[in-house]
Every structure is written in C-alpha cells, then in structure tokens.
Amino acid sequence: SLQCSERSFRSERSGGSLSPCSHATNTGPKGDTLPWNLSRHERRKRKSQDSVLDPAERAVVRVADERDRVQKKTFTKWVNKHLIKVRKHITDLYEDLRDGHNLISLLEVLSGVQLPREKGRMRFHRLQNVQIALDFLKQRQVKLVNIRNDDITDGNPKLTLGLIWTIILHFQISEIYVSGESGDLTAKEKLLLWTQQATEGYPGLRCSNFSSSWSNGRMFNALLHRYRPDLIDMEVVARQSNRENLEQAFEIAESLGVTRLLDAEDVDVPSPDEKSVITYVSSIYDAFPKIPEGGEGITPHEVDQRWAEYQSRFSSLLQWTRQHTALMANKSFPQNPVELKALYNEYIHFKETEIPAKEMEKGHIEHLYKLLEVWLEFGRFKLPQGLHPNDLEEEWGKLILEMLEREKALRPAVERLELLLQMANKFQNMAVDCEEKLTLARNTLQADMSHLENGEPARCEQELGAYLQDCEALVRQLQVDLQVLRDEKYYQVEQLAFRVTRLQEELVSLRLQCSSVYRKGHFSSGGLLGEQTTQKISAGGLATLGAQTVLGAVGAVASLLRRPMSRSDLVAMSSSEDEGSLRFIYELLGWVEETQELLERAEWGSDLPSVEQHLQEHHTIHTAQGSVQMSCISEHSSH
C-alpha cells in the first residue's frame, strides 16, 4: 500500500492522475479499451474476463471497442479542427483533455466566451479546470448525464467520448435548421431530414439512417454533387467501389473546407459508427451554404434556376440602361412646340414612372445577388466579368447623369419655346387686328365710292386715312416681331411671314384704290409711311430734297416736283428689307399723288406765251415721270 502511494505521488508530480493503484502501472493511454493500448496487467485481466464470455458476448465487446476507436479518432479530429484556431493541438483525446485546459479552450472557441482557468498542475487544479468547463455547459442548458470532473481528469474513455459527443450535439448539430421542419424534431432528425432533402431525386439512394446508408460512399457523393455538380460525375460514382467513392467524397469535401474527420476504411463496413457519421455530415452542413433560420436563402435545388434568373434580369436591365443612356445623351430637340412638349412630357413620364420601376428591378437584382453570393463564394458558379451589381450600378449612374443633363437642356428649350409661342400668339392677334382694320377701311372706301357715284361728296376720307395709318403701324410691328421669330428659328416663321406679306399686299391694294378714288392727296401728308418715315426723310435736310428736284426751279410747278427716294435708301432706314420695300411702294404712291396734285393746280395760261410756258412745265413733269418709271424698272431688275 505504501509503495502504491509513492507511485501515485510520483505520478502526480510527473503530470499523471491520482487513479487507483492498479491504473498507476498502466503504460498505455489511460482508459483505452483496446487490448493493444492496455497494460500487461489489464490485458491479462481482459483475457481472464474473455475466457468466461461466450462468442456472442465477445463479438459485442469487439464491436464496442471498434466503435470507441472510430469515435475517438473522429472526435479527436473534430476537436483539433476548432483548437487550431487558437494554435493548439491534441494527439490523444483521453490524455490531452485531463488537465481541463484544452477543454476550456475548445469551449471558448465554440462559444466565443472567455472562461477563467487554474494555472497550476496539481490534481486540484485539473479538477477545477474541468469543473469550470462542466459548469459552463450546465449554464448553457447542456444536459450532462453522470459526467463528473474526476471522470475526465482520470481519462475515462466512455465518459470522455460522451462529453465530446454532448458538446458536438450542442454546438454543431443543434444549430441545424431545415425549412419546413416541425418544431419537435431532434437535432439528429433535423440533420437526417436535411440530408434526405439534399439527396432527393438521385436514383437508388434513400438516406434512412446515419450508418448503413453511408457505407458505400454514394450518399456522400450525392450530397456533394447536389451542391457542386461540377466536381462529381454520378455515373462514375455508380461504377466505382465503395472505397473509391469514399475516398473521392472525402477528398472533394476537404477541398470545399470540410475537415476530414473520417477515413474510408472506418466507413467501408456494414454498419459505420453512427456518431462519427453524424459528426462528419454535420460538418458538411456547417461548411456548405444554407438558409438561415427565419431568413431567406436559396436551396441547392434552386441555385441553377435563380442564377439563370439573375443573369437574365441583369442583362435585360443593363441593356435597357445603356439604350436609354444613349437616348438621354441626344440633345437635339424638335422645334415644333407640339413635338417638343410631347418630348418633355415623355421625359417626365420616364423620370417619374419608368425610372422608379427599373430602380425596384435593380434592387431586386441586387437582393438576388446577395442570396447567390454564398453560392458564388462556395464555387458553385463563377461570376463572368461585367455581371457584378457594381457594373450595373456604374451604368445606372451614367444614365442618371445623362438624365440630369437632358433635363438641364430640355427645360430651357421648353421655356424658350413657350415664350416664342406667346410671341406668336401675340403676332396672330395683331394680324387679326390688322385684318379687321383693313376690313373696316375697305368698307369705308366702298361707302365713299357709293357716295361719289350718287353725286355726293366723300365723307370718310379722314377716317379711312386713320384706318390705313393704324394698319401701317401694325404691319411695322408685325415685321419687327417676325424678325425676332426668324432669328429664334421659330418653326412656323414662314407661315407668319406669308401672312405679313398678304397683309402688306392688301394694304398696298387698298392704298392704290384710295389713290384712284380720292384726288386730293389726303393720304400723302398723314401717309402710309407715317411720321417716322417723314422724320427720316426730313433728316436728310432740304439740301437733299433740293438735289432731288427734277429741273431745279424751272417754273413754279417744276420747282416743287421732287424725285422719289430710292428703294435702297428706304431699306437702309428700315428694320428689314420687306419693310423697306413696302415703304418704297408708299413713297411711289405719295410721289404720284403729289405730282397729280401739282398738275391739278396748274394753270392753263391766258395768252400764247403763258400757254407755251405751261406746256414746257408739263413736258418737264412728263420727263420726270419717265425718269422715275425707268428708275423703278431698274430697282425691280436689281432686286
């Protein structure tokens, strides 16, 4: 007994456990149930036990031992998968968890919670560290059945495996979410349902458990093929051996980020260990894309369809955006106010109706990309160049800029056209006013002509002159407005110019009729040229008028006869060529009336010398009239 105590103390000092004396002499890993891992004493004890077991019982023991061996290997790999994140590693699951440090580190990695720990190496410190880990699990509502701190510190195989399995269930398998599941399913049932959904539709495959359904490797390959059909050919899988299928599945899964927890030889048996298979399949679930609980996602069955939908919608909206960007870049607008107004209304409709609808479509595409992004990162498909939402956003930004530039150019064009329309309406109203006055003047002239035919004197000569003077003022204003509209390239300027020309012609025609009816020259003083023309003519001075006298001062009549102003001079004094031409016509009409009045006032003479003098003056007038006529012909031919 004393020798046993000393050995136990030395074991404690060297980092061993304070286990019973019989265990202190073990050379192999503490608690391992495999014969080759037991001490000689334990092997003899096992052999004596086996001698009293019948073959069936010995077979059960061998199966249990094999199961424990596979679980130990699988769980060790699973623990290392997480401990590597804190740069730790274990080689023996039973031994390396005894001091509690690795166990606490494992829980810290899984939970993200920093836990306290004892730094001593005494058994008390080890028990305390294991107890910290067990208490933390209890706080998280993890049910621990008959697992005490000394069981782990002493390296009890069964309870150590049970503890790790409990941790796997809580931190990995219990997090599984399957759409359409009922709330009362266990974690194992959820994982089985997920596997069944993922492998649905593969001929000859039906996942009914986590043991025999996986032994030939086809279930693993089908599960991987559902998520990455580009990596596995299921026809080849159907021809391969179990070991080949398992090796292929484990290698491909490892390339996809799934730690290789199983070995092919451990699964290529009639009934692989269920817990090991569950641990590995749950690792596949953890590493593969999934639909978050209460969230939105894409199942592996829908990936191809949703990816095709994304490409179709993206390409359609991208093409639409580019087409309308080019359309918005066109700043050539029609001059027709109806067409321009329609173009502006079309732009407003595009801005307020089409753009919001397409923006919603763009948002849907971006949302669809976010759902597909996890599959893109998983490698299910590759994103072609130019098919990222950022590329669409860049083209969309160009469209918005072109829209702003178009509106910036289109709005002033519409406002300018509205001003031109207002000017054109004013022009039309003035033209109507002029037409009405011409109608009044024509009616007035008809009335005076009736009076003259009946032998009555003319009564409305002054009134008619006022009408014609108003018409002349309106025509001049129309010409000014017409020139503005022409300079602004108003689209109907030619129709308006034709209307002004017609009014001018009507005014000249009426003026000629007045000249033939009235012989007293009432239309030359007030005149159709108006006061402005008279002032412009007077501005040239009396010297100019004197220079235009036909024969200087040859007789009283001849001295008053002037030469009419040329058309070029009148055009130079006018705001437009049409106005100058109209004034030239009025100048000629005035000259005719002046000459006619001079002739009517001339005397016949009372004797032969006076008669000859009057004849000479008449000849002078006749010569002047011929000169004016030739000048008019020359002006006409030159223009």
Sequence and secondary structure as in RCSB ss.txt:
>XXXX:A:sequence
SLQCSERSFRSERSGGSLSPCSHATNTGPKGDTLPWNLSRHERRKRKSQDSVLDPAERAVVRVADERDRVQKKTF
TKWVNKHLIKVRKHITDLYEDLRDGHNLISLLEVLSGVQLPREKGRMRFHRLQNVQIALDFLKQRQVKLVNIRND
DITDGNPKLTLGLIWTIILHFQISEIYVSGESGDLTAKEKLLLWTQQATEGYPGLRCSNFSSSWSNGRMFNALLH
RYRPDLIDMEVVARQSNRENLEQAFEIAESLGVTRLLDAEDVDVPSPDEKSVITYVSSIYDAFPKIPEGGEGITP
HEVDQRWAEYQSRFSSLLQWTRQHTALMANKSFPQNPVELKALYNEYIHFKETEIPAKEMEKGHIEHLYKLLEVW
LEFGRFKLPQGLHPNDLEEEWGKLILEMLEREKALRPAVERLELLLQMANKFQNMAVDCEEKLTLARNTLQADMS
HLENGEPARCEQELGAYLQDCEALVRQLQVDLQVLRDEKYYQVEQLAFRVTRLQEELVSLRLQCSSVYRKGHFSS
GGLLGEQTTQKISAGGLATLGAQTVLGAVGAVASLLRRPMSRSDLVAMSSSEDEGSLRFIYELLGWVEETQELLE
RAEWGSDLPSVEQHLQEHHTIHTAQGSVQMSCISEHSSH
>XXXX:A:secstr
 HHHHHHHHHHHHTT     HHHHT  S TT  SGGGS HHHHHHHHHHHTTS HHHHHHHHHHHHHHHHHHHHH
HHHHHHHHGGGT   S HHHHTTTSHHHHHHHHHHH          SHHHHHHHHHHHHHHHHHTT    S  HH
HHHTT HHHHHHHHHHHHHHHTGGG   TT  TT  HHHHHHHHHHHHTTT TT     SSGGGTTSHHHHHHHH
HH TTT  HHHHHHS HHHHHHHHHHHHHHTT      HHHHSSSS  HHHHHHHHHHHHHHS    TTS    T
TTHHHHHHHHHHHHHHHHHHHHHHHHHHH     S HHHHHHHHHHHHHIIIIIHHHHHHHHHHHHHHHHHHHHH
HHHTSS   TT SHHHHHHHHHHHHHHHHHHHHHHHHHHHHHHHHHHHHHHHHHHHHHHHHHHHHHHHHHHHHHH
HHHTT     HHHHHHHHHHHHHHHHHHHHHHHHHHHTT TTHHHHHHHHHHHHHHHHHHHHHHHHH  S HHHH
TTTTHHHHHHHHHHTHHHHHHHTBSSSSSHHHHHH B    HHHHHHHSSSHHHHHHHHHHHHHHHHHHHHHHHH
H    SSHHHHHHHHHHHHHHHHHHHHHHHHHHHHHHH 
